[in-house]
Amino acid sequence: MAQEFGDCFRDATLRLDYSFSGTATEQSIAVDALSSFDGWYGKRRRLSSVPVEGNGQVIVRNHRDTTVIYRQSFCTLFQEWQSYPEAQQLRRSFENVCLIPMPKDTVDVTVQLMDNRRQVTSSLTHTVVPTDILIRRHPRPAVPYTVLQPAADTARCIRIAFVAEGYTKDEMPVFIEDARIAVDAIFSHEPFASLRPRFNIIAVESPSADSGTSIPLRHEWKTTALGSSFSTFYSDRYLTTLNIKQLHNTLAGLPYEHIIVLVNTAEYGGGGILNFYNLSSTHHPRYREVVVHEFGHSFAGLADEYAYEAEQIPMYPHDVEPWERNITTLADFHGKWENLIPAGTPVPTPMPEARSGKRSRGKKRQAADAEQIGVYEGAGYSLKGVYRGTPDCRMRSNESPVFCPVCRQAITQLVDFYTKD
């Protein structure tokens, strides 16, 4: 049953810090700490629903009658690490932070993780009393920030915070310019261009002692605001930060919900994780393309639409429909993009003859490829059994100049979920 925000929550944020740990086959969840700050900057309507399922969820229930009063979905670095060889040999723990509106009364909070069959594999429920004296109050923010774009209606908007990583105090003008470049890149793409007034964007000037980021392959280690590093999970181009609590400490009290970390490096790298963060290097020639692609992951929960030639990564079982809206296994295609497919189009759809060879054929050809809607085999890292909506798309290649109609529809539905009645 729907409820008004003010019925159950105050205009404040309750931050829940967790430790997710385990191996390739085990998961455990533990509470680390609880804290709070003034202002709630997430959704205020459709509180008990999520627009995409994610690989994990935080669910808040009224303690007295178990009614679900808030729910949000997310993905994690921990679950991704479980698919790497190291997880077969080692137990590791990862920091995770969930933000929920501050409840007025006692609640039961459940955090659960799901596997690639969309089954719950780990769950923890704990009771939160909002008057608990051990809920630490964050002071008013001390980190300066710049408003890059105010929303037309701050009561119905999506809030994004760009965070500086690897920029010294003297390099903050460079960071602000890099953030503006990213904003221009994201909002040059539809449907973001048309939906731009619904986004409120700030740039948080968190200074680092050293300029750049750590590159373990070269034995280069830097002291930076968030401790970012290449070679995450021993993958040389994978640039992340594992210091999630420090990231949220930097942002505590600021108007944020979605996070884009900009890393001051010319090396190619980055990543995007749903409702976790988007992290992108800023001075590589592909910066604009990468930050847009990764935002498709971190904000909209879109899947990668490419497939590897040399190997198939079994991330998506062929008998289970992925929750991501831009790919399908055809296990349960209903509700995806069948409304966009022209009448008479075969499903699966043969690749257009002119496009079956090279991936890079010029911007006009790439843009045309992104409009040929069907069900094309090869997506989600697998050449067989997983399908995408068009021959090319921003979620498939850096060469494509646009999001395809399937992704545009998914993004629009997501923005409407958060900002419309």
Secondary structure as GFF3:
##gff-version 3
##sequence-region A 1 421
A	DSSP	alpha_helix	5	8	.	.	.	ID=ss1
A	DSSP	beta_strand	9	22	.	.	.	ID=ss2
A	DSSP	beta_strand	27	38	.	.	.	ID=ss3
A	DSSP	beta_strand	56	62	.	.	.	ID=ss4
A	DSSP	beta_strand	68	74	.	.	.	ID=ss5
A	DSSP	alpha_helix	77	81	.	.	.	ID=ss6
A	DSSP	three_ten_helix	85	88	.	.	.	ID=ss7
A	DSSP	beta_strand	92	103	.	.	.	ID=ss8
A	DSSP	beta_strand	107	114	.	.	.	ID=ss9
A	DSSP	beta_strand	120	128	.	.	.	ID=ss10
A	DSSP	beta_strand	136	137	.	.	.	ID=ss11
A	DSSP	beta_strand	145	149	.	.	.	ID=ss12
A	DSSP	beta_strand	158	165	.	.	.	ID=ss13
A	DSSP	three_ten_helix	169	171	.	.	.	ID=ss14
A	DSSP	alpha_helix	172	186	.	.	.	ID=ss15
A	DSSP	alpha_helix	192	195	.	.	.	ID=ss16
A	DSSP	three_ten_helix	196	198	.	.	.	ID=ss17
A	DSSP	beta_strand	199	204	.	.	.	ID=ss18
A	DSSP	three_ten_helix	216	218	.	.	.	ID=ss19
A	DSSP	three_ten_helix	232	234	.	.	.	ID=ss20
A	DSSP	alpha_helix	244	251	.	.	.	ID=ss21
A	DSSP	beta_strand	258	263	.	.	.	ID=ss22
A	DSSP	beta_strand	270	273	.	.	.	ID=ss23
A	DSSP	beta_strand	277	281	.	.	.	ID=ss24
A	DSSP	alpha_helix	287	298	.	.	.	ID=ss25
A	DSSP	beta_strand	327	328	.	.	.	ID=ss26
A	DSSP	three_ten_helix	338	340	.	.	.	ID=ss27
A	DSSP	three_ten_helix	353	355	.	.	.	ID=ss28
A	DSSP	alpha_helix	363	369	.	.	.	ID=ss29
A	DSSP	beta_strand	376	379	.	.	.	ID=ss30
A	DSSP	beta_strand	382	388	.	.	.	ID=ss31
A	DSSP	alpha_helix	405	419	.	.	.	ID=ss32
###
